[in-house]
Amino acid sequence: MTLLSLALAALAASVCALIALRARDALAERGEWRRLAALQPDSPAPYDPAMVAGLPEAAQRFFNFAIRPGTPLLTVAEIGMGGEFSLGSRAQPNYRPMAARQILAAPQGFLWTLQIPGAVPLSGSDSGRWTRFRILGLIPVARIGDDADHARAAYGRYVAEALLWTPAALLPAPGITWTAVDSDTARVTVAHAGLSQTVELRVDAAGQPADIRFLRWTNANPERKYRLQPFGALPGDFREVEGFRLPFRVDAGNLFGTDAYFPFFKARLSALRFPPPPPRRVS
C-alpha cells in the first residue's frame, strides 16, 4: 500500500469517526430536548396575584407585570432566536448572525442549539450537561462538560433566563427565596440538586424588567480560570405570549455594570411558545 493510499485511508477513517461522533451528539440533543419537554406540568394552576403577596414589593410588581391573572403557570418554554453572537472580544467583537433554538426548563436544565453561517460555519449545542461546538458541521472546536465547573456555570445561565422567559418557574416554592434590595430591586436565590444561584432583578414602576445581573461562575477571562464574575442582561421589546409578557430582545454579556461590559450575546426572538406536555405512556 502506498503512502497516498495510507493517507487516504486514515482520512476516511477520521471522517467516519467525526460523522459517528456528530450522530451521537445529535442523539443526545434529541434525548435532552425530550427530557426537558416532559417537565411541563400537566394541569398547571392559574396565576393569582395572591401567590406573590408575601414577596418583596419589586418582585410583586415583576410577577404582576409578567403574568396576567388566570394564566396557566407553564414553566417550560421553546424559543427560536436570531440576532448576533460574538466570536471575538470586546476590542474586536466579530459579531456574526446566529440562528438558534432553545428549550428552557429551569431549574432542571436547558438546551440551546446554534447555527452561525459563513465560509466556515459554526454549529453546536450548549446545555446544563455539555458545551459542544464544531466547524463545517463535523470538526470539534469546543467539547466540554460533565464536570462541576461546567454545571455551575450553566446553572447560572438558565436560572437568569427563567426571569426573562419562564417567570412561572420562579414563583414561591421550595428552593426559591426572594429578598428585597430596594424599592425597585429584588434578588431571587434558586437552589436545586446541590446548586444555588442568586440573581438580582431591577424593575420599573410598572414591574417591567429593566435589567438582571448576577455573579456567574465562568472562565471567560484572560487566565481561562473559573471564578465569579459580573454577568447581566438588558431586556426589551416585551410582547404577550399565552398570558405572559416577555422580552423578545435581550443583550447579555460578561462584566455587566463595569466599564469592561461586553454584550457578546444579542438575541432577537423569532418565536416563543409554551408547549403542552408530551403524552404520557400508559403502562
Secondary structure, 3 states (H helix, E strand, C coil): CCHHHHHHHHHHHHHHHHHHHHHHHHHHHHHHHHHHHCCCCCCCCECCHHHHCCCCHHHHHHHHHHECCCCECCCCEEEEEEEEEECCCCCCCCEEECEEEEEEECCCEEEEEEEECCCCCEEEEEECCEEEEEECCCEEEEEEECCHHHHHHHHHHHHHHHHHHCHHHHCCECCEEEEEEECCEEEEEEEECCEEEEEEEEECCCCCEEEEEEEEEECCCCCCCCEEEEEEEEEEEEEEECCEEEEEEEEEEECCCCCCCEEEEEEEEEEEECCCCCCCCCC
